[in-house]
Amino acid sequence: MNWLMKIAKSLLRGLLELSPNCKTAVRLQSAALEHKLSFRRWLGLRCHILLCQWCRRYGQHIIFLRHAAQAHPDKLVATLPPQLSEAARARIRQQLRSNQK
């Protein structure tokens, strides 16, 4: 039974070394929205999110905001400053719509 405890402790120590701090976890969650993380970073982030409710909640919020922004691209474009040309607004609207798919 003692050997089992040693194995469990070493696994836990390894997971804690993988897991980033909250500041790094926030940055990784934002980066994960833009590109695929390496397996080591992804696994560390998952370990951290399992343990930290604040970072888990932050991740849910940024995902919600991203989906809300993509669901209503016309409302986002309407709030842009008036110095943008209509062609620029059309390009932004098109880009937002293509990111939805």
C-alpha positions, 0 to 999 in steps of 0.5 A: 500500500505504501508504494501506491501512495508514492505513485499517487504522490508523484503523479500529483506532483507531476500534475501540479508542475504541469498546471500553470498559475492563474495569470498564465491560465487566463492567457492560455484560455485567450490564446486557445480561442485563436489557435490550438495549444500544444498538448502539454499546455492544453493538459496543464490548462485542463488540470488548472481549470479542474482545480480553480473555479475562478479560471473556469468561470473566466473561460466560460465568460470569454467563450460567451462573449465570443459567441455573442459577438459572432452572433450579432456582427451587424450590431458590432459594426453599427457601433464603429466610429463613423470614419470607417468607409462603407467598404471597410464596414462590409469587409468587417461584417464579412469577416465576422460572418465567416468566423461563425462557420 
